[in-house]
């Protein structure tokens, strides 16, 4: 399966303008043969800590945009939106099928360093979606610093899709952590980051995908762009058969003594 990493220069808190940019890049992805396209975290607003301004209800403008684009292009799409439901805002990754079906993953680890935990409630479960035979588990930005949910999902995952607004000043951390999640779980990892600047923060872009062996499959520069690569669930199964590290886990021994 060909996947597209859509490195979007999000227009700060401007949903319509960001949708217009995303639409153009999604069309490019589909023309180039992608079956799955990954958009950055909060792709329609930027990483805004003002949910009273940007949060949308389920089925709101950004979800509607993704469903319409997925149907029109025959494309699976993943991207996160600030969502307000039940009186709580959450940072939610939407996995949208060409038929318009939507699965939701709420970010488990809000970024306390930026105050996200004070504005957005934490999710409480991992979500894995089968995309035409490829088992895809989405995570959002700061989740990447926590290996536990990646490992918990490993047996059911071929591709981890990590959507982010990761600042330029900590870019080296993101790349190393993405590669580590690939190597330790013998799975594909695709990390799509936003480009440009939002609310005074500079973002590096440099979206990247790794093979189940931690090899770079494709890597973008700093500007708005689309990069594509091929992934195959059979390659994950083969890697895990040839190097059975996951079978050697001993969770019953992972405890402190004394």
Protein Blocks (a to p, Z undefined) as FASTA:
>chain_A
ZZddddddddehilklmmmmmmmmmmmmmmnopabdcddehklnopafbfklmpccehil
klmmmmmmmmmnopacdddddddeehiacdddddddfkopacddddfbdcfknommmmpc
cdfbdcdddeehiacdddehjlmmpmklmmmmmmmpfbdcddddddfklmmmmmmmmmmm
mmmnopacdddddehjeehiacekjpacddfkopafbdcdfbdcdddddddfklmmmmmm
mmmmkmmpcfklmcceZZ
